[in-house]
Amino acid sequence: MKGASWARNQGLKQAKGKYIFHCDNDLELLPDCIENLYKCLKNNKGYKWAFGKLEIDGQILNENKNLKIPKNKKSVEYAMWFHCISTMSLIDASVKFFWDEDIKRYDDWDLWITLDKAGHKGIFCDKLLLKTICRPNGITNRDPKDIKEKMDIIFKKHGIDPKLKIADIIIPHQNRHDLLKDCLEKLDYRRFNIIVVSGGSFSENCNKGARIAETDNLIFLNDDTLPDNEILKEMVENEADFVGVAEYIPDDKMTYYGIGYWLRENGLVQAGLAGKISDISIPSGYCFKVKKKMWLEMKGLDEGFINGGEDQDFGFRAIEKGYKIDYVYKPMTHFHSQSADRFIKNKENLALLDKLWPDKKLIKLLNLKK
């Protein structure tokens, strides 16, 4: 036996149709499988192959494959996006592809990565397309050591670095060790570098953490937060330079989407947490992502602020310099202002903020209207 990839390549040599569909002999195609894949390709211009959900050994796979493909093609996150996409996908024959006969397992996974890297994009068909019965060598019965060895072959071929992280999470810490412990326990250390910095003000700790960060994405996260790794991942995948995220504050029993600014009838500017998406002016400082290039250009947070006002100042400067700002509207729990002496310099911070950003300047910058 020369293997499944060899057999598929022999079939490709004889194929004459506009589309190619390889079919294994140990599964059941649902009646509209190929029709659904064909319609998906026809209705989505620019895509060269289509795939959908499948049930293997009783497990439904690919339910979340409508998410964006990670951009860093050396990351495990990128490689894993293509994992478990079935051999039974529909491919445009114009691609002129072939199966790597040296890959004895995960040859389909290898093909999808190869196609994507060559610029041939795949489209997800959100339907269950096929099923298999439980097989002696099915995915639920494989030796984990063997799985790792075969995955390492794929990683090595495609230059995937298992140690490569998608972002640095910088946590400025004051004195709430109990909340920091809860925060750290929820973070995924396989995806993120975790940097905890204490001993200075919020601005000083953030700036110090950013200086030792290793990735191109910096996430600043308050220690009184219960992080959600999928939301953090979504922030990283957002292409904007500066990305905020919603917060649920238990004491208020409210979800807020950022910081809002409003022009009152007396002509003065009022600030507060934005309970509606339409009211957001800038991201909240409790958790935000910036691209490292932007952080360096902005020279970080202004250390003249002592535990207050630095996030607002940073947001205003980002708008002034024309950086792209966006938001993730799924909330994470934030217990809000739990550190001791959080507001001890509140008067001085407000005075500095008013000096740098007087109402007249803010009205113009934020295009505020009564």
N, C-alpha and C positions, 0 to 999 in steps of 0.2 A: 504493500500500500504506500502510495506516494503522498497521501494526506489530502485533506479537504481543499486546501488552497490550490494545490496542483489540479485537482478535479475541476474546481471552479474556473481556473484559467483555461482549461481545455474547452469548457463550455463557452467561455468568452470568445475564443478563436472562431467558433462556429456561429455565434450570435449575429443576427442581421437586423434586429428590431431597433426602434428608436429608444426604448427603455430596456433596462436589464433588471431582472428579479431572480436572485438566487434563493432556492428553497431547500431546506434540510428535510430529511425523511422521517424525523421523529417528532413531528408536531402537527397541529391542526390549524389551518388557516380559517379565519372566520369568513363567512360568505362574501362580504364586501371589502375584504382586506386590500386587494390590489386596486380596486376602484377608488377607495378612499385615498390611497397613496397617489394615484394618478391625478385625481382632482386637486389634491394638495399642491402638487408640482405645477399643474396647469394654471392654478389660480394665484400662484406666488412667483412672479417673474424674478429671475436672477438666481434662483436656487437650482441645484443640480442633483440633489437626492432628497428623498423623503422617508421618514421613519415614524413609528408610532409606539403606542403602549403594547406590552405583551405580558402574558402570564406564563411564568416558567416555574415548574415545581411548586405551584400554588402561590407564587409571589407575583404581584403586579409591579412591573418595572417601568421606569420613564415617566412617572406621573408629573414630574416637575421640569421636564425638559423644554418648557416654553420660556425658561429664564435665559437671560443673555449669556453668551459664551464669554468666560473670562478672557481678558485681552493678553495677559502675560502668558505666552506660549511655552514658557519654561516652568510654569508652576503646576503643582499637583492639581490645583483647582481646575486648571484648563484641561488637563488630561482626563480627569474624572468626569468632566461634563459628557464625554463620549463613551464612558464605560456603560456597558449593558445595553447599548443600542444594538438591535438585532441584525444578524446577517440578512434577514428577510426585510430588506429595505429596497425601495425603488430608485434606481440610479439612471440618470440621463446618459445614454451610450456615447454622447459626444465628449464625455470626460476622458475616454480612452484610459481607463484605470486597469490595474491588475492587482492580484493578491500576492502578498509576500510569502513565498513557499517556505522560507526559513522560520516563519512564525508558526509554531505548532499549536498554540492556544492563544486566545484573544486576537485572532487574525482579523476579525471584524472590527474590533476596537482599534487595531492598528490602521485599518483602511480608512476609518472615519477621520482619524487625526491627520493622516496623510492627505486626504482630500481637502480638509479644511485648511491645512497649511499651504496647499497649492491654490487656494482661493476659490474652491468649489464648496459653496455653503450648503448646509443641510437644513431642511425645514421640518418642524415637528407637526405631526398629524395627531391631534388630541383624541384618538380613538383606540380602543382595544382591538388589535388586529390579528393576534394569533395566540395559541396556547400549546403547552407541552404537558405531557404526563410526567410524573416523577421518574427520573432515569437513574440507573446505578451510578453514573458519573455526572449527575446533574449538579447545578450550582450549590444545592443544599448539602451535598455529600462530599465535596472536595476537601482535601487536606489543606488547612490554612497555610502551611509552609510551602506547599506546591503553588498555591495561588500567589503568594508573595514573590516566589522565584519567577513565575511567568509575568507578573506585573513589572518586576524590575527589568525584564527584557524589553518591555514596551517603553518604560521610562528611559532606559539607556539609549534605545534607538532614536527617540524623539527629543533627546536632550532635556528631559524633565528632571528638575532638581528637587528631590523629596524634602530637602531641608529649607527650600525657598519659601519665605513667608509672604503673605499678600499685603501686610501693613504692620506698622509699629503702633501699639496702643500705649499711649503715655498717660499715666494716672498720677496727677498731683495729689499728694497726701498730706494731711495735717495731723489729726489726732484720733479720728474715729477708726481704730484698728478693727473693730467688730464689723463695721460696714465694708471696709477694705477686704476683709477675709471673705465675706459673702460675694463681693464683686469678683474677686480673683477666682473663686471656685467655679464660676459660671463661664469663664473665658476659655476658648479653644486654643491651647498652646501650640497645636499643630499648624494652625493658620496664621497666628499672630505672634510677633515679638511683644512681650509685655515688659514695660519699663515703669517702675514705680519710683517717684522722686519726692523727697520730703526735705524739710529743713529751710525752705524759703517761702515766699508768697506764692500764690497761684501762678502768677505770670513767671516768676523766677523758676519755679519747678517745671512748668511747661516748656520754657525755653531751654532749660538744662536737658530735659528729656529729648527734645527735638535734635539737639546737637549730637547725641549719640545714636540716633535712630539709623537704621540700615536700609529701609525700603523707601520707595518713592511715594508712599501714602502714609500720612500721619493722622491717627485718630486720638483726639484728646478726650478723656473720659473721666468724669468725676467719680471719686471713690464711693459716693453714696448712691450708686446706681446698680440696678440688677441688669446686666447686659444680656442681649440676645444676639448670639453669634451670626444668625442668618440676616438680621437687620444690619449688623456691622459689615457683613460681607456685601450686602446690597449698597451700603454707603461707598465702599471701596470700588465697586463696579460702576457706580455713577460717574460719568465722564466729567462732571463739573469740577472746577478748581476747589470749591468750598461747598461742603455739603452738611446741612443740619439734619436733625432727626427729632421727631415728636417725642414728648415725654408725658408719662402719666404720673401725676403727683398724688399719692394716696391721701394726704391730709386734705387736699382740695376735692378729691374724688373727681378730678378733671384731667382731660388730655389737652395739652398745649402744643402748638406746632412751631413755635419760635418766639421771637420778641417782636412786639408790634409797637408802632408809633402813630399817634393820632394828633391832629390839630384841633384844639378846643375852640370854642366860640370866642374866648378872650384872646385868641391869637397865640397862646402858649402851646408848647408840645408836651404831650403826655405819653409815657412809656408804660408797657406792661406785657405780661405773657399773652400771646395770641391764642385765643380759644377757637378761632376759625382760620382755616387755611388762607382765606382772602385777606386776613389782617396781618400776615407775616411781613415784617420789614427786613429782619436779619435772623440768622440762626441763633439758637440758644447756645451759651457756652458750656452747658452741662455735658454735651457730647457733640463733637463736630469733626469732620474730616477735611484735611487740606492736602493738596499735592505739595510734596517737599519743595519743589521749585518755587511755588507761590510763597511758602513759608519763608524761604531764604530771601526772596525779593522783598517781602513785607517786613523782614527783620523781626519776625515773631511778635509776641505780645509786648505792649508797653509796660515796662517794669515800674513806671511811676505810679501805676495803680496797685493798691494793696488789697487783694481779695475782693474785688468788685469793680465793675466798669470796664475791665480790660477786654471782655468779650464784645461789648457794644462798640468800643473804640476800634477793635479789629474788624468788625463787620462794616462799620462806616468806611474805614480805609479800603476794604476790599471793594465796596461799591464804587468809591471814588476812583480807584485804579482800574475799574472795568473788568474785574475777574468774574467768571461765570459762577453763579450761585444757584444751588438747587437743594431739594429737601427730600427726605424719606418720611412718609407720613404715618408709618407704623410706629407706635410708641414703645419705649422701654420705660420701666419703672424708675423714677428718680425721687428719692426721699427729700431732696431740696434743702440746702443750707444747713447741714447737720454738724459741720465742724464748729468747735468752740471759737469764740472771737470772730465769727464770720463777718459781722457788721461793725467791728470796732473802728474801722477807718472809713465808714460809710460817708461821713460828712466831707472828708478830704477827697474821696473818690468822686463824689458828685460834683464837687467844685472843679476838679481837674477835667471831668467830662464836659461840664458847661463851658469851661475855658477853651477846650479844643474843638467842641462841637456846639456852638451857641444855636439857639432855636432858629435864627435866620438861616444859618448854614444848613441845618437839618431839613428845614422845610424845602429848600431847593434840592438837596441831595436825594431825599426820599420822595419828592414830588407830593408833599402833603397838602391836602385841601380840606376846608371845613365841610 
